């Protein structure tokens, strides 16, 4: 299958699941080969992640002089952080899914998460964040806009994942909600802590 056709195939499957159509599961290969192939999504997302890293560097230098760190090193740190966060998100899916009883579904959840990252990265990192960089003027307005962006991305992610879990997992709603909140909140917390520890965010 050609790369673009494969991406469309998986995103179409995700959209069916969001709409409550279980036939979307047929779009995902959960064999050993299929799980490994789903990690190709990282390479597909690389341009969007690089654009995000560049925008982070520009925003950083607008506030703080950073003579001790080259542009290249900052970009490498930012890309490392994004890839590590991706991996930690998968660990959270497995770590919280196992005790809740989602062990038989871990493969399909990991494969879906990998392919779902493509629209997430290009919409949030490649489109919305650069739009914020166009804001000029009051620093308070810029920070409020960024907080609203984070809230919009977080709530949108929660809703879409909830819809997919409702279709794929079913069962008691409280188990889905517990899994969703633990996995997403932990991932977002780790992401913030990691970016701060690497000095990628503005103090």
N, C-alpha and C positions, 0 to 999 in steps of 0.2 A: 504494500500500500504506500502511495506517495505521501511525503510528510504532511502537506497541507490537507490532503484527503483524510489522513489519519487523525489530524487535529479536529477537523470538522466532525468526523465520526464520533470521537469521544465527547466533544462538546454537545453534539446532538443527543447523545445518551444521557449526559448530565441534565440537559434541559427537559428531557422526558421524565427523569426522576423528580426534578423540581415540580413538574406538573402533576406528579402522582402516578405516572405511568411506569409500571415495573418492567416494561419491555426495554427500558433504557439500560438495564443491567447487561443485556446481551452485547452492548458496545464495549465491554471491558473484559480483557483477557487476564485471568487471574492465575494462569500457569506460571511456573518459575520464569519462563522466557518473557511472558507478558508483564510480570512485576518488574523485571529488570528493564524492559523496554520503556516502561512508564517513566523511568528516571531520565529519559531523553528530554523530558519536559524542562529539566534544568537548563540544558543547552539552548532550547528554544526561548527560554526566558532571559538568557544572558544579556541580549541587547537592552531589554527593559530594565534589568537590574543595573547595568552599567550607566544608563541614562539617569537612573535614580541616584546612583553614587555621585555622578557629576553634579547633579542639582544639590545634593547634600553638601558637597565641597564648596560650591558657590555660596550657598546660604551661610555656611560656617565662616567663610572668609569675609562676608559682609559684616560680621559682628566681632570676630576675633582674629587677630593676627597670629599666624601659625608658622613661624619661620623654621621651627625644628622638624617639620614633617613635610616631605615633598608631596606634590599632587598625586604622583603615581602610588606612593605608599598609602595615602589616604584612600584612594580608589580600591587598592588591593584589600585594605582592611574592611572597607564597606562591603565589597563582594564576598569576602570571607564570612563576614557577619551574616549576610543574607543567606548564603548556602548553609551555614551552621544552623540558623533559625529554621530553615526548611527541614533539615535533618531532625532537629529537636521537636518540630511539630509532628513528624512521623513517630518519634519515640513517645510523645504524649498520646497519640492515637493508640499505639500498641499498649503503652503502660496503663492507661485508664480504661481501655476497652477490654482488656483481659479480665480484671476482677469483676467488671459489670456483666460479663457473660457474652461479650461480642467476639470472642476468640475465633469462631468459624467465619466471621465477616471481616477479619483484620486485613486479609489480602485485598479484598475488593475495596475496602475503605482507603487503604494506602494507594492503590492504583487510581481511584477516583480523585484523591487529594492531589496526587502528582499532576494529573491532567487538568484539574480545576485550577491549579496555580497559574496556568497560562493566562486566562482572562483576568484573574485577580492581579497579577503582576503588571500587565499592560494597562489595565484600567486605573489601578491605584498608584503604581510607581511610575508608569510611563505616560499617563495622561493627567490625572488629578494633581499629583504633586508638582509637575512642571507648571500647571496653571497657577498654582499658589505662588510660584516664584515671580509671576508677572505682577503680583500685587506690589504697590509702592505707596509709601506714605507712613501712616501711623503704625508703630510697632505693635500696639495693642490689637489693632484690627487684624494684622497678620497672624498674631498668635491665636486670636479667636477663630480665624478662618482655618488654621491648622487643627485646632481642637475639633471644630465642626467636621473637618475632613476625616479625622481619626474616628469620630463618633459615627459618621456615615458609613465608612468602610467596615467598622466593627459590627454595626447593627445589620448592614447588608449581608455581611458574611454569615452572621448568626442566623439570619432568616433563611438564606439559601441552603446552608448546611442542615438546618432544622427540617426543611422540606425534603431534602434528600434522605436524611435519616428516617423520617416518617415513612417514606416509600420503601427504603431498603431494609430497615431494622424492624419497624413496627413495634408491637408490644407496649409495655407500660410507658406512659409519657414521661414519668419522673426519671426513669433510667436514661432515656434519651437526653433529657434536659441536664441531668447530672453529668453525663459523658460530655455533652457539648460544652457546658460551662467550664468543666475542669480542663478539657483539652484546649479550648480557645483562650481562656483567661491565662492559663499557665504559659501558653505560647507567646501571647502578647506581653506578659510580664517579663519573660526571659528575653524577648526581643529588645524591650526597653532597657533592661539591665545590661545586656551585652553591648548595645550601641553606646551606652553611657560609659561602661568600663573601657571601651576602646577609644573613647574620646571623640566619637562621631557626632554626638549631639551637642547643641549649644548649651553651656551651663546656665 
